[in-house]
């Protein structure tokens, strides 16, 4: 696990990019929950953390083509993306957010 930020530094309903061991990760806060997925869209080389978060659907939308990725499974729910992004394990301990990269 790598500590990436303080929980209170995350904006509710927004994404932030953090680089862990050379991998860009989109860290997303929705209420009391934090999710982490690969920051690069599987369809185009675009930063997902620059896209919109849809809290009710628990998705992160690519700002270029509008594919939305599930923050729990990584699967895209709309075209043009057809390939999932990796989902990473998140832990919140003592107000610190840590992420473990999935293989």
VOBA-1610 file (N, C-alpha, C; in pm, whole numbers, padded with zeros to 5 digits, always signed):
BEGIN
Unk+00085-00119+00000Unk+00000+00000+00000Unk+00089+00124+00000Unk+00047+00220-00079Unk+00117+00348-00087Unk+00021+00459-00044Unk+00060+00538+00053Unk-00023+00651+00095Unk-00014+00758-00013Unk-00133+00803-00061Unk-00137+00900-00170Unk-00184+01038-00127Unk-00266+01046-00022Unk-00318+01175+00021Unk-00395+01159+00152Unk-00440+01270+00204Unk-00530+01271+00319Unk-00673+01261+00266Unk-00759+01190+00337Unk-00899+01178+00298Unk-00963+01316+00283Unk-00936+01405+00377Unk-00997+01538+00375Unk-00949+01623+00258Unk-00839+01584+00193Unk-00790+01659+00077Unk-00867+01623-00051Unk-00939+01512-00049Unk-01017+01470-00166Unk-01149+01545-00169Unk-01184+01595-00286Unk-01311+01665-00304Unk-01419+01561-00331Unk-01527+01567-00255Unk-01638+01473-00274Unk-01697+01490-00414Unk-01708+01379-00487Unk-01764+01382-00622Unk-01665+01424-00729Unk-01536+01412-00698Unk-01433+01451-00794Unk-01321+01347-00795Unk-01239+01354-00900Unk-01126+01263-00916Unk-00996+01343-00910Unk-00890+01277-00864Unk-00757+01337-00861Unk-00657+01232-00907Unk-00561+01274-00986Unk-00458+01182-01035Unk-00341+01177-00937Unk-00300+01054-00905Unk-00182+01031-00822Unk-00097+00927-00894Unk+00034+00946-00895Unk+00125+00851-00959Unk+00186+00762-00853Unk+00168+00631-00872Unk+00219+00530-00779Unk+00311+00438-00857Unk+00436+00435-00820Unk+00535+00349-00888Unk+00528+00366-01039Unk+00513+00489-01085Unk+00510+00519-01228Unk+00376+00496-01295Unk+00273+00457-01220Unk+00141+00431-01274Unk+00046+00544-01233Unk-00018+00607-01330Unk-00116+00712-01301Unk-00246+00646-01256Unk-00296+00690-01140Unk-00417+00633-01081Unk-00515+00746-01052Unk-00640+00727-01093Unk-00747+00821-01061Unk-00806+00780-00927Unk-00797+00870-00829Unk-00852+00845-00696Unk-00978+00930-00685Unk-01090+00863-00655Unk-01221+00927-00658Unk-01290+00912-00523Unk-01338+01025-00471Unk-01415+01022-00347Unk-01563+01040-00378Unk-01643+00949-00324Unk-01789+00961-00330Unk-01839+00941-00187Unk-01873+01052-00123Unk-01915+01046+00016Unk-01802+00998+00105Unk-01827+00893+00180Unk-01725+00837+00269Unk-01641+00729+00202Unk-01668+00700+00074Unk-01597+00596+00002Unk-01494+00655-00093Unk-01384+00582-00110Unk-01279+00622-00203Unk-01252+00505-00296Unk-01241+00535-00424Unk-01215+00435-00527Unk-01088+00473-00602Unk-01021+00374-00661Unk-00902+00400-00740Unk-00903+00311-00864Unk-00884+00372-00979Unk-00877+00300-01108Unk-00760+00358-01188Unk-00715+00283-01288Unk-00614+00338-01377Unk-00664+00471-01433Unk-00575+00568-01442Unk-00615+00702-01485Unk-00624+00716-01636Unk-00570+00622-01712Unk-00570+00633-01857Unk-00685+00553-01916Unk-00768+00620-01996Unk-00880+00554-02064Unk-00830+00439-02149Unk-00901+00329-02149Unk-00861+00212-02227Unk-00888+00230-02376Unk-00964+00332-02413Unk-00995+00357-02553Unk-00901+00459-02615Unk-00862+00558-02538Unk-00774+00663-02589Unk-00679+00705-02478Unk-00567+00762-02514Unk-00467+00804-02415Unk-00510+00935-02351Unk-00614+00928-02267Unk-00672+01045-02204Unk-00681+01021-02054Unk-00656+01125-01974Unk-00663+01115-01829Unk-00808+01110-01783Unk-00847+00999-01721Unk-00984+00986-01670Unk-01011+01081-01555Unk-00907+01116-01478Unk-00929+01204-01363Unk-00971+01344-01406Unk-00960+01376-01533Unk-01007+01505-01585Unk-01154+01498-01626Unk-01214+01380-01614Unk-01354+01362-01653Unk-01449+01382-01537Unk-01576+01363-01567Unk-01682+01381-01468Unk-01704+01254-01386Unk-01731+01274-01257Unk-01769+01165-01168Unk-01921+01166-01159Unk-01982+01047-01173Unk-02127+01032-01160Unk-02152+00949-01034Unk-02172+01018-00919Unk-02183+00948-00790Unk-02296+00845-00786Unk-02412+00876-00842Unk-02525+00782-00836Unk-02495+00653-00911Unk-02419+00661-01018Unk-02384+00544-01097Unk-02250+00484-01054Unk-02176+00558-00971Unk-02042+00517-00926Unk-01951+00493-01047Unk-01949+00594-01136Unk-01869+00586-01257Unk-01785+00712-01276Unk-01682+00698-01360Unk-01594+00808-01399Unk-01595+00813-01550Unk-01632+00929-01604Unk-01650+00944-01748Unk-01525+01001-01814Unk-01484+00940-01924Unk-01372+00989-02002Unk-01411+01124-02064Unk-01326+01226-02049Unk-01361+01357-02102Unk-01353+01367-02254Unk-01291+01270-02320Unk-01275+01279-02466Unk-01393+01220-02543Unk-01432+01098-02510Unk-01537+01031-02588Unk-01660+00994-02508Unk-01659+01016-02376Unk-01778+00995-02296Unk-01801+00854-02244Unk-01708+00761-02266Unk-01724+00630-02205Unk-01712+00645-02054Unk-01803+00581-01981Unk-01800+00589-01835Unk-01756+00454-01779Unk-01662+00458-01686Unk-01606+00336-01629Unk-01656+00317-01486Unk-01699+00195-01454Unk-01742+00162-01319Unk-01622+00175-01225Unk-01642+00240-01113Unk-01535+00254-01015Unk-01520+00128-00930Unk-01614+00035-00940Unk-01606-00089-00864Unk-01555-00207-00947Unk-01587-00209-01076Unk-01543-00320-01161Unk-01443-00279-01269Unk-01439-00150-01301Unk-01351-00101-01407Unk-01410-00113-01546Unk-01527-00176-01557Unk-01588-00198-01688Unk-01650-00071-01743Unk-01635-00049-01875Unk-01702+00065-01938Unk-01850+00035-01954Unk-01934+00135-01934Unk-02078+00111-01951Unk-02131+00166-02082Unk-02046+00236-02157Unk-02087+00290-02286Unk-01971+00282-02385Unk-02005+00280-02512Unk-01904+00286-02617Unk-01848+00427-02624Unk-01732+00451-02678Unk-01656+00359-02761Unk-01563+00264-02685Unk-01541+00284-02557Unk-01452+00194-02484Unk-01518+00057-02468Unk-01438-00047-02486Unk-01486-00184-02469Unk-01398-00264-02373Unk-01284-00207-02333Unk-01190-00274-02246Unk-01192-00206-02109Unk-01194-00287-02004Unk-01196-00235-01867Unk-01065-00167-01830Unk-01072-00081-01729Unk-00951-00029-01665Unk-00935-00105-01533Unk-00811-00112-01485Unk-00785-00183-01360Unk-00842-00106-01241Unk-00895-00182-01146Unk-00943-00127-01019Unk-00840-00163-00913Unk-00808-00067-00827Unk-00706-00087-00725Unk-00768-00084-00586Unk-00708-00156-00495Unk-00756-00163-00356Unk-00722-00033-00284Unk-00820+00017-00210Unk-00803+00141-00133Unk-00825+00113+00014Unk-00743+00177+00097Unk-00756+00167+00242Unk-00750+00308+00300Unk-00835+00333+00399Unk-00831+00462+00470Unk-00801+00432+00616Unk-00685+00476+00662Unk-00643+00453+00799Unk-00594+00586+00858Unk-00650+00621+00972Unk-00611+00745+01041Unk-00619+00867+00950Unk-00718+00869+00862Unk-00738+00984+00774Unk-00650+00986+00651Unk-00566+00883+00633Unk-00479+00874+00516Unk-00535+00773+00416Unk-00530+00808+00288Unk-00576+00720+00181Unk-00456+00650+00120Unk-00461+00516+00121Unk-00354+00435+00062Unk-00412+00350-00050Unk-00331+00326-00152Unk-00372+00248-00268Unk-00271+00138-00293Unk-00323+00019-00321Unk-00238-00094-00362Unk-00269-00124-00506Unk-00167-00118-00593Unk-00187-00144-00734Unk-00223-00290-00757Unk-00323-00311-00843Unk-00360-00447-00885Unk-00262-00491-00993Unk-00249-00621-01007Unk-00159-00671-01112Unk-00234-00690-01242
//
